[in-house]
Amino acid sequence: MVTVSGIGSWPGTDARTTLLTLREELTGEPGDGVAGMPYLPELADRGPGADMLGRTAHLLVDLPVDLQPQGWRLTSRPGRDAQRSASWWREDLDELAEVFSGWTGRLKLQVVGPWTLASELWLPKGERVLSDAGAVRDLAASLSAGIDDHLTRVQHLLPQASLVLQIDEPGLPRVLQGQVPSASGYRRLESPDADYAAALLRGQTTAARQAGAAVTLIHCCADRPPLSVLREGAPGGLAVDIVSLDAATWESVAMAVEVGTGLVAGAMAPDADPASYREAHDLLVDRWRRVGLPLAALAQVWVTPACGLAGTSPRQALALTRATVHLARELAQTAAG
């Protein structure tokens, strides 16, 4: 069964309208061999606190934040923008509970992962959290606790839903390559050991499973995602942008699929022509064949737009979502032979 969903962000500011749209587009009857999976959208157009970083920072346990000109900063008490983020969360969860009342299918939630958080959040004295190994450990532990609380709360609101947690790590490649600048900009922060980087990710996927997540995903849409580290993070699936993957990275994808890790294929770029979904299908099938994977295994692939849709118009976001559903149908037919 090919699954179709989205990455997370969506244009606009109206949570209820967006949730109703996603329920209509992703929970109907997409077609034989296709299952839709709606998600709780991130509406960054609402302003500070509604962005993916601010939303996840609000979930941290015992690590309050405020918003400074340089970005989100750990502090002794929540700032005004952090309080606004709490308000957005209350609104989103209230609307989610109403729109998806009685929902018995899968529902996807998204949080920012520990390494992207550590590279983007700031310590009280003005340096990035990434600069302090102890602070990184504390941040990861706080995030694990926050994931537990978040999943527990959503499960309470929707007790029959099967929750999927996606951990977003867009900043991980820069962290591993030692490309994150210090506060002064005159040096680059030291990169972590790959094994330790994977261990912190594994802590988050473990926390999610223990909190009841049916599936955990790690998402990284970089041109060359660090798949070996992502795989060692023990997710149920890897979400990557297949449009930009080179041959060597596809070999790593094949290795992951062969050992049972799912593939979430970001196949439609945010600026793509929605009518090009057949080209996206042909690209995925071609790369699948080249790495020696059986076509029947395409039935286990999940497909999404390549990235979040916050930078698109509402009309384009809707068109790309519908195009992704069409792509899923094409893949299901190909897998069925």
Secondary structure, DSSP 8 states (H G I E B T S, - for coil): -EEE---SB-SSS-HHHHHHHHHHHHSS---TTEEE--B--B-GGG-TTSSHHHHHHHH-SS--EEEETTEEEE-SS--HHHHHHHHHHHHHHHHHHHHTTT--SEEEEEEE-HHHHHHH-B-TTSSBGGG-HHHHHHHHHHHHHHHHHHHHHHHHHSTT-EEEEEEE-TTHHHHHTT--B-SSSSSB-----HHHHHHHHHHHHHHHHHTT-SEEEEE--SSS--HHHHHHT--SEEEEEGGG--HHHHHHHHHHHHTT-EEEEEEE-TTS-GGGHHHHHHHHHHHHHHTT--GGGGGG-EEEESS-STTS-HHHHHHHHHHHHHHHHHHHHHHH-
